């Protein structure tokens, strides 16, 4: 059986007007097309749904059984159309720790204010895990803080991110100039291998410190921040993640001769991924986001070319 939405529309309009001609006027169909659709419906059901009373068509018992179901189907169809017209989306997004905890929630909130019908499923993990999820089509888009070396994925430069070295307010490294040899001898709080932050920290620090004499590995940036506040060691962290702790005095920035440290955050996508209008809209929304002012324009075309690996 292959019932169609057009047949449902014809049924409902004939039931309302009791005339194939009037139903055709409402549906912008000829009288013969309406009659043909009704005939196909009754043939597929194996039942008449209208009694022919002169020139009128009156619902019979089978028609009365079908009518509320047909109306419900049409209501659901209009709901689907309205959902997409209102920017409906069911997006699966993957983000590495800094992005997922410090940046993306605000972006998602702003996007949902602009497109209330949008829905998100967010996965937060380290950069390599998000790259794997993008590669396996488990997420639609990745937002990461490290370079990805996986074939078939494109990296699009996104936001600038600054990093700072911090310690507990009561640490012996606080409130004074710290020599590089002291930094090398300190205990450093690091993310696990595969983390974009771990890779960045090693790239930025090791050329100046020539190694770490003591390290402690923790599985999340939040754990590192908590460990630094507790005085367990030094941490090189995105400034976004320690802003409040620095402001309220639980952490202090370590003064040293290390140069300012910056990195780039990236959008990560699969080259063979087909972007729906909703996914493209969210991707562009992210690309034009700034921490200060939100998205300048949420529907502009991308401004950067992807980095391919």
Residue, then its C-alpha position, 0 to 999 in steps of 0.5 A: x500500500x502506498x498512500x500519499x500526502x496528496x490523497x490525504x489532502x484530497x480526503x480532508x478537503x472533500x470531507x470539509x466541502x463535500x465537493x470534488x470541485x470545491x476541493x480542487x479549487x482549494x488545492x489548486x487541482x483540477x476536478x478530474x485530478x481530485x477524482x483520480x486521487x480519491x479513486x486511487x485512495x479507495x482502490x488502495x484501501x479496498x474501501x469506499x470512503x465517501x457515499x455519493x449523494x447526488x453531486x455531494x460526497x459524504x463521508x461513510x463509516x470508513x471515511x469517518x475512521x480515516x479522517x482524523x488519522x489523515x488530519x493528524x498526518x497532515x498536521x505532522x507534515x506541517x510541523x516538519x515543514x515548520x521545524x525546518x523553516x524555523x532552523x530546526x537541527x539535530x547536530x552532533x558536535x565534538x569538542x576538545x576540552x577547552x572548546x567544549x568547556x569554555x567556549x562552545x556552551x556560549x556559542x550553542x546558547x547564542x545559536x539556540x536564541x537565533x534558532x530555537x528549534x536547534x538541538x545539540x548532542x555534544x561530545x567532549x574529549x581530547x583532540x585525537x578522540x574528536x578527530x576519530x569521531x569526525x573520521x567515523x562520522x560519529x559527530x558532524x563537526x569537530x572544534x579542537x585545540x590541536x593540529x590533527x594529522x589524520x587523512x581525509x579530514x580538513x582543518x579550518x583555522x578558527x579562534x586565537x587562544x592564549x596560554x599562561x603559566x599559573x600556580x597556587x596563590x600560596x606557591x613558592x613560585x608566586x609573586x616573584x620572578x622565576x628563573x627558567x631553571x626553576x621552572x624546569x625543576x618544578x612539577x608540571x601538571x599535564x594533560x594525557x598524550x593525544x590532548x591538543x593542550x598537551x601537544x601545544x604546551x610541550x611545543x611552547x615550553x620545551x624549547x625554553x626549558x629543555x624538558x620537565x624534571x617532574x610531571x603529573x598527568x591528569x585527564x582533564x583541564x578542569x582537573x589540572x586547574x583544581x590541582x594547580x589551585x591545590x598547590x600540586x604544581x605549575x600548569x600552562x593553561x588556556x587563559x579562558x579556563x583560569x580567568x576566574x581563578x586568577x581574578x579571585x586570587x586562587x591562582x596567580x600568573x607565574x612571572x618569568x622570561x618565557x615569551x607570550x604563548x598563543x595557539x590557534x583553535x580549529x574547526x575539523x570536518x570530514x571531506x566527504x561529509x555532506x553539510x545540511x543547511x542547518x550544519x552549514x549554518x552552525x559552522x558559519x555561526x562558529x566561524x564568525x564568533x568572537x568572545x567579545x561580541x558573539x557572531x558578527x554575521x551568522x550566515x556568511x561564507x567561510x573566510x579561511x581555506x582549510x588546512x589539509x593533512 
